[in-house]
Amino acid sequence: MNILITGGAGFVGSQLGDYLMDQGHQVVLLDNLSYGHKDNLLQGKFVHEDIRNVEGLKAVMQEHSTEAVIHLAGVAPLPDCQANPLDAYSNNVLGTINVLETCRQLGVRKIIFASTSAVYENCKQLPFVEDKIEKQPNLMYSTTKMHCEMLCDNYVETYGMDIVCLRLFNVYGPHQDYRRKHPPLMGYITQCLLNNTTPVFFSDGNQRRDYIHVRDLAKCFERVLLVDGIAGEKFNVCTGETLSVKEIFAMFKKEFNSTTTALFEESEKFWDKYPSLFTKPFPLSKDRVKEEVNKISVGSYDKANKLLGWSPEISPEEGIKDCVDFVKFLEKNNL
């Protein structure tokens, strides 16, 4: 299958592309490199383009006879979206409209939109299930993603297009960045343990999230590509289990044979690097930041198991060992 992955130079996009190419698919990776990085790319054709450039996007799809689009591109960091909502909506919502409309005009057979578990941010009933959102999200990132899901629904209902939304929980795995200035949690822990520095967590370490290994996630995407009759569906991509920051840190310490201890700061300080969010007359509530940091997030994958025949296979212990082994290989070989 000829597949275009938008956001293809990001961690998820590059790893997904690598997996699909290994399965025999022809993959083009498109990215404007605002958040993605070319050094993430392992194989396949890369195109430097922005999904908001309608003509450029159309030209890429036509040139490569695109049959399916996996749409990952967008601004993901929550404080970035909150601090710059116009940019968030331009990339996430307008970009998604351009992808959907271009696919409609060119007759692309299937589209997979990468949504997020953040759409459940104000839900209290656990585990999260796809058809029950008790209260709509209200942070900027999750709101853009919810609007994108609505756009996908509109194109399914109005034009009969084959579009599926996957709500990704916390994705991790080998190749996740640990060398850049602000890596994600597991990359940050890795960076600290390699450099023998003290990690600082803006929480008490007890908040819990559902973490999905990127290889399990890639298999779910491929199942959606291959299964018919699921247009308009939404699926959680998760494990149904949670890990706390303290548990994750302990697993990494074990794999690195480290005795490093961590510091825990007040969670309401987590977004203090974005001072514009807290200026008067209408500052972001510190209580809202605290609530976001300390929430518990866990999903049910029963629907994906029933309709796609998919379930996660990689345990947290195996997955974190996988990450650390990869990092040790890179460091040992100066790669």
TITOR-925236 format. One record per residue (C-alpha): x, y, z; residue in one letter; residue number from 1. Coordinates in steps of 0.05 Angstrom, whole numbers, plus 5000, padded with zeros to 4 digits. Example, Ala and Ser with C-alpha at 12.3 -4.5 7.8 and 13.67 -1.06 7.14 Angstrom:
2
[baza [5246; 4910; 5156]; 'A'; 1],
[baza [5273; 4979; 5143]; 'S'; 2],
This chain:
335
[baza [5000; 5000; 5000]; 'M'; 1],
[baza [5025; 5070; 4984]; 'N'; 2],
[baza [5022; 5108; 5050]; 'I'; 3],
[baza [5035; 5181; 5067]; 'L'; 4],
[baza [5052; 5196; 5140]; 'I'; 5],
[baza [5046; 5269; 5160]; 'T'; 6],
[baza [5090; 5288; 5218]; 'G'; 7],
[baza [5135; 5232; 5193]; 'G'; 8],
[baza [5200; 5260; 5224]; 'A'; 9],
[baza [5173; 5257; 5295]; 'G'; 10],
[baza [5186; 5199; 5342]; 'F'; 11],
[baza [5120; 5164; 5329]; 'V'; 12],
[baza [5118; 5180; 5254]; 'G'; 13],
[baza [5188; 5156; 5240]; 'S'; 14],
[baza [5180; 5092; 5280]; 'Q'; 15],
[baza [5113; 5078; 5249]; 'L'; 16],
[baza [5141; 5090; 5180]; 'G'; 17],
[baza [5199; 5043; 5194]; 'D'; 18],
[baza [5152; 4988; 5217]; 'Y'; 19],
[baza [5105; 4995; 5158]; 'L'; 20],
[baza [5163; 4994; 5108]; 'M'; 21],
[baza [5188; 4930; 5141]; 'D'; 22],
[baza [5119; 4900; 5128]; 'Q'; 23],
[baza [5126; 4915; 5054]; 'G'; 24],
[baza [5087; 4981; 5048]; 'H'; 25],
[baza [5112; 5040; 5008]; 'Q'; 26],
[baza [5117; 5100; 5055]; 'V'; 27],
[baza [5129; 5174; 5045]; 'V'; 28],
[baza [5146; 5215; 5107]; 'L'; 29],
[baza [5123; 5287; 5105]; 'L'; 30],
[baza [5143; 5339; 5158]; 'D'; 31],
[baza [5156; 5414; 5163]; 'N'; 32],
[baza [5210; 5400; 5216]; 'L'; 33],
[baza [5180; 5449; 5266]; 'S'; 34],
[baza [5179; 5393; 5317]; 'Y'; 35],
[baza [5204; 5333; 5278]; 'G'; 36],
[baza [5278; 5320; 5264]; 'H'; 37],
[baza [5310; 5288; 5203]; 'K'; 38],
[baza [5357; 5248; 5246]; 'D'; 39],
[baza [5296; 5208; 5270]; 'N'; 40],
[baza [5288; 5179; 5200]; 'L'; 41],
[baza [5313; 5108; 5189]; 'L'; 42],
[baza [5290; 5093; 5118]; 'Q'; 43],
[baza [5240; 5114; 5065]; 'G'; 44],
[baza [5229; 5178; 5026]; 'K'; 45],
[baza [5226; 5243; 5064]; 'F'; 46],
[baza [5190; 5306; 5038]; 'V'; 47],
[baza [5199; 5373; 5072]; 'H'; 48],
[baza [5129; 5403; 5067]; 'E'; 49],
[baza [5076; 5436; 5110]; 'D'; 50],
[baza [5006; 5405; 5113]; 'I'; 51],
[baza [4978; 5476; 5110]; 'R'; 52],
[baza [5007; 5484; 5040]; 'N'; 53],
[baza [4948; 5457; 5000]; 'V'; 54],
[baza [4983; 5454; 4932]; 'E'; 55],
[baza [5046; 5424; 4961]; 'G'; 56],
[baza [5007; 5371; 4998]; 'L'; 57],
[baza [4967; 5353; 4936]; 'K'; 58],
[baza [5029; 5349; 4893]; 'A'; 59],
[baza [5062; 5300; 4941]; 'V'; 60],
[baza [5000; 5255; 4943]; 'M'; 61],
[baza [4994; 5256; 4867]; 'Q'; 62],
[baza [5067; 5242; 4855]; 'E'; 63],
[baza [5067; 5181; 4900]; 'H'; 64],
[baza [4998; 5154; 4883]; 'S'; 65],
[baza [4977; 5157; 4956]; 'T'; 66],
[baza [4927; 5104; 4976]; 'E'; 67],
[baza [4925; 5118; 5052]; 'A'; 68],
[baza [4944; 5176; 5096]; 'V'; 69],
[baza [4965; 5171; 5169]; 'I'; 70],
[baza [4957; 5241; 5197]; 'H'; 71],
[baza [5003; 5254; 5256]; 'L'; 72],
[baza [5027; 5325; 5242]; 'A'; 73],
[baza [5010; 5379; 5291]; 'G'; 74],
[baza [5033; 5418; 5353]; 'V'; 75],
[baza [5031; 5369; 5412]; 'A'; 76],
[baza [5064; 5400; 5474]; 'P'; 77],
[baza [5007; 5424; 5518]; 'L'; 78],
[baza [5040; 5488; 5543]; 'P'; 79],
[baza [5061; 5507; 5472]; 'D'; 80],
[baza [4989; 5501; 5450]; 'C'; 81],
[baza [4963; 5539; 5510]; 'Q'; 82],
[baza [5014; 5595; 5502]; 'A'; 83],
[baza [5003; 5602; 5426]; 'N'; 84],
[baza [4931; 5581; 5410]; 'P'; 85],
[baza [4931; 5612; 5341]; 'L'; 86],
[baza [4991; 5569; 5321]; 'D'; 87],
[baza [4958; 5508; 5352]; 'A'; 88],
[baza [4894; 5518; 5313]; 'Y'; 89],
[baza [4931; 5534; 5249]; 'S'; 90],
[baza [4972; 5470; 5252]; 'N'; 91],
[baza [4924; 5422; 5284]; 'N'; 92],
[baza [4855; 5443; 5258]; 'V'; 93],
[baza [4869; 5480; 5193]; 'L'; 94],
[baza [4922; 5429; 5176]; 'G'; 95],
[baza [4873; 5372; 5187]; 'T'; 96],
[baza [4821; 5406; 5143]; 'I'; 97],
[baza [4873; 5411; 5088]; 'N'; 98],
[baza [4891; 5337; 5095]; 'V'; 99],
[baza [4819; 5314; 5094]; 'L'; 100],
[baza [4798; 5358; 5036]; 'E'; 101],
[baza [4859; 5340; 4994]; 'T'; 102],
[baza [4845; 5266; 5007]; 'C'; 103],
[baza [4772; 5277; 4986]; 'R'; 104],
[baza [4792; 5311; 4921]; 'Q'; 105],
[baza [4843; 5257; 4904]; 'L'; 106],
[baza [4802; 5197; 4925]; 'G'; 107],
[baza [4849; 5172; 4979]; 'V'; 108],
[baza [4822; 5105; 5002]; 'R'; 109],
[baza [4835; 5108; 5077]; 'K'; 110],
[baza [4855; 5161; 5129]; 'I'; 111],
[baza [4878; 5149; 5200]; 'I'; 112],
[baza [4876; 5210; 5245]; 'F'; 113],
[baza [4921; 5208; 5307]; 'A'; 114],
[baza [4880; 5237; 5363]; 'S'; 115],
[baza [4898; 5234; 5437]; 'T'; 116],
[baza [4877; 5208; 5504]; 'S'; 117],
[baza [4877; 5282; 5525]; 'A'; 118],
[baza [4806; 5287; 5500]; 'V'; 119],
[baza [4788; 5250; 5565]; 'Y'; 120],
[baza [4824; 5303; 5608]; 'E'; 121],
[baza [4761; 5322; 5646]; 'N'; 122],
[baza [4733; 5252; 5652]; 'C'; 123],
[baza [4732; 5216; 5719]; 'K'; 124],
[baza [4705; 5147; 5703]; 'Q'; 125],
[baza [4762; 5097; 5693]; 'L'; 126],
[baza [4783; 5065; 5648]; 'P'; 127],
[baza [4766; 5114; 5592]; 'F'; 128],
[baza [4722; 5084; 5537]; 'V'; 129],
[baza [4712; 5113; 5468]; 'E'; 130],
[baza [4637; 5128; 5471]; 'D'; 131],
[baza [4636; 5162; 5539]; 'K'; 132],
[baza [4665; 5231; 5548]; 'I'; 133],
[baza [4631; 5259; 5609]; 'E'; 134],
[baza [4658; 5329; 5601]; 'K'; 135],
[baza [4690; 5362; 5541]; 'Q'; 136],
[baza [4764; 5380; 5546]; 'P'; 137],
[baza [4782; 5453; 5558]; 'N'; 138],
[baza [4858; 5458; 5549]; 'L'; 139],
[baza [4879; 5483; 5481]; 'M'; 140],
[baza [4915; 5421; 5455]; 'Y'; 141],
[baza [4859; 5372; 5472]; 'S'; 142],
[baza [4806; 5420; 5446]; 'T'; 143],
[baza [4841; 5423; 5378]; 'T'; 144],
[baza [4843; 5348; 5375]; 'K'; 145],
[baza [4769; 5342; 5393]; 'M'; 146],
[baza [4752; 5391; 5338]; 'H'; 147],
[baza [4794; 5349; 5290]; 'C'; 148],
[baza [4755; 5287; 5309]; 'E'; 149],
[baza [4691; 5325; 5294]; 'M'; 150],
[baza [4719; 5344; 5225]; 'L'; 151],
[baza [4734; 5271; 5212]; 'C'; 152],
[baza [4663; 5252; 5232]; 'D'; 153],
[baza [4637; 5305; 5184]; 'N'; 154],
[baza [4676; 5277; 5125]; 'Y'; 155],
[baza [4653; 5206; 5140]; 'V'; 156],
[baza [4580; 5226; 5146]; 'E'; 157],
[baza [4578; 5277; 5090]; 'T'; 158],
[baza [4623; 5245; 5038]; 'Y'; 159],
[baza [4625; 5172; 5058]; 'G'; 160],
[baza [4700; 5172; 5068]; 'M'; 161],
[baza [4738; 5117; 5105]; 'D'; 162],
[baza [4768; 5154; 5164]; 'I'; 163],
[baza [4787; 5125; 5232]; 'V'; 164],
[baza [4810; 5162; 5294]; 'C'; 165],
[baza [4861; 5131; 5341]; 'L'; 166],
[baza [4866; 5161; 5411]; 'R'; 167],
[baza [4939; 5151; 5429]; 'L'; 168],
[baza [4958; 5145; 5502]; 'F'; 169],
[baza [5030; 5158; 5525]; 'N'; 170],
[baza [5076; 5129; 5472]; 'V'; 171],
[baza [5147; 5108; 5488]; 'Y'; 172],
[baza [5201; 5063; 5460]; 'G'; 173],
[baza [5271; 5060; 5430]; 'P'; 174],
[baza [5291; 5121; 5388]; 'H'; 175],
[baza [5250; 5167; 5434]; 'Q'; 176],
[baza [5294; 5228; 5442]; 'D'; 177],
[baza [5337; 5235; 5503]; 'Y'; 178],
[baza [5392; 5282; 5478]; 'R'; 179],
[baza [5353; 5345; 5463]; 'R'; 180],
[baza [5340; 5403; 5510]; 'K'; 181],
[baza [5269; 5384; 5533]; 'H'; 182],
[baza [5258; 5309; 5523]; 'P'; 183],
[baza [5194; 5273; 5545]; 'P'; 184],
[baza [5191; 5238; 5612]; 'L'; 185],
[baza [5228; 5173; 5596]; 'M'; 186],
[baza [5278; 5210; 5553]; 'G'; 187],
[baza [5289; 5260; 5610]; 'Y'; 188],
[baza [5301; 5203; 5660]; 'I'; 189],
[baza [5350; 5171; 5611]; 'T'; 190],
[baza [5387; 5236; 5602]; 'Q'; 191],
[baza [5394; 5247; 5677]; 'C'; 192],
[baza [5418; 5176; 5691]; 'L'; 193],
[baza [5469; 5178; 5635]; 'L'; 194],
[baza [5496; 5245; 5659]; 'N'; 195],
[baza [5491; 5227; 5733]; 'N'; 196],
[baza [5448; 5287; 5747]; 'T'; 197],
[baza [5388; 5292; 5793]; 'T'; 198],
[baza [5321; 5290; 5757]; 'P'; 199],
[baza [5269; 5340; 5780]; 'V'; 200],
[baza [5196; 5319; 5775]; 'F'; 201],
[baza [5141; 5370; 5783]; 'F'; 202],
[baza [5095; 5325; 5822]; 'S'; 203],
[baza [5096; 5278; 5881]; 'D'; 204],
[baza [5112; 5222; 5832]; 'G'; 205],
[baza [5047; 5184; 5845]; 'N'; 206],
[baza [5007; 5208; 5785]; 'Q'; 207],
[baza [4993; 5150; 5738]; 'R'; 208],
[baza [4989; 5144; 5663]; 'R'; 209],
[baza [4976; 5089; 5612]; 'D'; 210],
[baza [5040; 5079; 5570]; 'Y'; 211],
[baza [5039; 5043; 5503]; 'I'; 212],
[baza [5102; 5017; 5468]; 'H'; 213],
[baza [5112; 5046; 5398]; 'V'; 214],
[baza [5117; 4976; 5367]; 'R'; 215],
[baza [5049; 4957; 5395]; 'D'; 216],
[baza [5022; 5023; 5370]; 'L'; 217],
[baza [5050; 5010; 5300]; 'A'; 218],
[baza [5015; 4943; 5297]; 'K'; 219],
[baza [4949; 4977; 5315]; 'C'; 220],
[baza [4957; 5027; 5258]; 'F'; 221],
[baza [4970; 4971; 5209]; 'E'; 222],
[baza [4909; 4933; 5232]; 'R'; 223],
[baza [4867; 4995; 5218]; 'V'; 224],
[baza [4897; 5000; 5148]; 'L'; 225],
[baza [4879; 4928; 5133]; 'L'; 226],
[baza [4810; 4921; 5165]; 'V'; 227],
[baza [4749; 4943; 5126]; 'D'; 228],
[baza [4681; 4966; 5152]; 'G'; 229],
[baza [4706; 5010; 5209]; 'I'; 230],
[baza [4697; 5080; 5178]; 'A'; 231],
[baza [4680; 5132; 5231]; 'G'; 232],
[baza [4704; 5090; 5289]; 'E'; 233],
[baza [4748; 5115; 5346]; 'K'; 234],
[baza [4796; 5069; 5382]; 'F'; 235],
[baza [4839; 5076; 5445]; 'N'; 236],
[baza [4911; 5054; 5435]; 'V'; 237],
[baza [4931; 5037; 5505]; 'C'; 238],
[baza [4948; 4979; 5553]; 'T'; 239],
[baza [4893; 4985; 5605]; 'G'; 240],
[baza [4946; 4991; 5659]; 'E'; 241],
[baza [4981; 5049; 5692]; 'T'; 242],
[baza [5051; 5067; 5715]; 'L'; 243],
[baza [5070; 5122; 5763]; 'S'; 244],
[baza [5130; 5168; 5753]; 'V'; 245],
[baza [5163; 5135; 5814]; 'K'; 246],
[baza [5152; 5065; 5784]; 'E'; 247],
[baza [5181; 5086; 5717]; 'I'; 248],
[baza [5241; 5119; 5750]; 'F'; 249],
[baza [5253; 5056; 5791]; 'A'; 250],
[baza [5252; 5012; 5728]; 'M'; 251],
[baza [5302; 5057; 5693]; 'F'; 252],
[baza [5347; 5058; 5754]; 'K'; 253],
[baza [5347; 4982; 5755]; 'K'; 254],
[baza [5366; 4977; 5682]; 'E'; 255],
[baza [5421; 5029; 5690]; 'F'; 256],
[baza [5444; 5000; 5757]; 'N'; 257],
[baza [5437; 5070; 5785]; 'S'; 258],
[baza [5428; 5095; 5856]; 'T'; 259],
[baza [5409; 5166; 5834]; 'T'; 260],
[baza [5353; 5198; 5874]; 'T'; 261],
[baza [5301; 5247; 5848]; 'A'; 262],
[baza [5274; 5313; 5872]; 'L'; 263],
[baza [5199; 5327; 5872]; 'F'; 264],
[baza [5174; 5399; 5863]; 'E'; 265],
[baza [5105; 5428; 5868]; 'E'; 266],
[baza [5064; 5407; 5807]; 'S'; 267],
[baza [5034; 5476; 5797]; 'E'; 268],
[baza [5104; 5501; 5777]; 'K'; 269],
[baza [5107; 5453; 5718]; 'F'; 270],
[baza [5089; 5505; 5665]; 'W'; 271],
[baza [5128; 5563; 5697]; 'D'; 272],
[baza [5174; 5564; 5636]; 'K'; 273],
[baza [5115; 5596; 5600]; 'Y'; 274],
[baza [5106; 5660; 5641]; 'P'; 275],
[baza [5057; 5690; 5590]; 'S'; 276],
[baza [5005; 5640; 5613]; 'L'; 277],
[baza [5004; 5669; 5683]; 'F'; 278],
[baza [5001; 5743; 5669]; 'T'; 279],
[baza [4943; 5786; 5690]; 'K'; 280],
[baza [4886; 5804; 5681]; 'P'; 281],
[baza [4867; 5732; 5662]; 'F'; 282],
[baza [4921; 5684; 5683]; 'P'; 283],
[baza [4917; 5609; 5675]; 'L'; 284],
[baza [4897; 5578; 5741]; 'S'; 285],
[baza [4953; 5544; 5778]; 'K'; 286],
[baza [4901; 5495; 5803]; 'D'; 287],
[baza [4885; 5476; 5731]; 'R'; 288],
[baza [4959; 5461; 5719]; 'V'; 289],
[baza [4962; 5420; 5783]; 'K'; 290],
[baza [4900; 5381; 5763]; 'E'; 291],
[baza [4929; 5366; 5694]; 'E'; 292],
[baza [4996; 5342; 5722]; 'V'; 293],
[baza [4966; 5298; 5776]; 'N'; 294],
[baza [4909; 5265; 5738]; 'K'; 295],
[baza [4904; 5190; 5728]; 'I'; 296],
[baza [4898; 5169; 5655]; 'S'; 297],
[baza [4882; 5097; 5634]; 'V'; 298],
[baza [4843; 5070; 5575]; 'G'; 299],
[baza [4806; 5008; 5555]; 'S'; 300],
[baza [4827; 4974; 5490]; 'Y'; 301],
[baza [4767; 4926; 5489]; 'D'; 302],
[baza [4739; 4959; 5426]; 'K'; 303],
[baza [4805; 4953; 5388]; 'A'; 304],
[baza [4810; 4880; 5410]; 'N'; 305],
[baza [4739; 4865; 5387]; 'K'; 306],
[baza [4739; 4902; 5320]; 'L'; 307],
[baza [4812; 4901; 5300]; 'L'; 308],
[baza [4837; 4838; 5334]; 'G'; 309],
[baza [4891; 4880; 5368]; 'W'; 310],
[baza [4918; 4880; 5438]; 'S'; 311],
[baza [4984; 4905; 5468]; 'P'; 312],
[baza [5038; 4853; 5477]; 'E'; 313],
[baza [5098; 4889; 5508]; 'I'; 314],
[baza [5101; 4894; 5584]; 'S'; 315],
[baza [5128; 4956; 5618]; 'P'; 316],
[baza [5189; 4918; 5642]; 'E'; 317],
[baza [5205; 4892; 5573]; 'E'; 318],
[baza [5191; 4959; 5541]; 'G'; 319],
[baza [5236; 4999; 5587]; 'I'; 320],
[baza [5291; 4948; 5581]; 'K'; 321],
[baza [5283; 4955; 5506]; 'D'; 322],
[baza [5293; 5031; 5512]; 'C'; 323],
[baza [5354; 5025; 5558]; 'V'; 324],
[baza [5387; 4971; 5516]; 'D'; 325],
[baza [5380; 5016; 5454]; 'F'; 326],
[baza [5409; 5076; 5491]; 'V'; 327],
[baza [5468; 5034; 5516]; 'K'; 328],
[baza [5482; 5011; 5446]; 'F'; 329],
[baza [5482; 5082; 5420]; 'L'; 330],
[baza [5527; 5107; 5475]; 'E'; 331],
[baza [5576; 5049; 5470]; 'K'; 332],
[baza [5584; 5058; 5395]; 'N'; 333],
[baza [5584; 5135; 5397]; 'N'; 334],
[baza [5524; 5138; 5351]; 'L'; 335],
